[in-house]
Amino acid sequence: MAGAAECHLRSMNIRKQLTWTPPAGGNRFSALDSFVRAAEDEDWTESEIQFIIDEVVEARDDAEGLAILVSYTRR
């Protein structure tokens, strides 16, 4: 059953946009910390936040991880 839940999370289509400012000069993990705090403040669900954490952690490098976070940012 864990596989089904994992599959569901990996295919989650989050359309929310977060209001936050990515920290300047940090890596993807410091930006992720800031992103998670902002998402919690805006009442994102635990599964939405975990999905994004997984995406950023699995990114090839900081640039890709930061791009993922920016894609969920309200412009």
C-alpha positions, -999 to +999 in steps of 0.1 A: +000+000+000+029+024+006+037+021-031+003+035-040+007+064-016+042+071-030+029+070-066+001+094-057+025+119-042+049+117-071+020+125-094+006+153-073-003+184-094+001+213-071-013+245-086-008+267-056+016+296-057+034+307-026+041+342-016+077+343-004+111+357-013+138+331-019+169+339+002+198+354-018+230+335-021+218+303-004+217+268-016+185+248-024+184+235+012+184+269+029+158+281+003+138+250+010+138+257+048+125+292+041+099+279+016+086+253+040+081+279+067+062+302+043+041+272+030+031+263+066+022+300+072-001+298+042-017+266+054-004+242+027-011+206+035+016+183+048+015+162+016+019+192-006+049+204+013+064+169+014+060+166-024+080+197-029+106+187-004+110+154-023+113+172-056+140+196-043+160+169-026+160+147-057+170+176-080+204+171-097+219+203-083+211+236-065+201+254-096+175+228-105+163+227-069+159+264-067+141+264-101+116+240-086+109+263-057+106+293-080+080+274-101+058+273-070+063+310-063+037+337-070+052+363-092 
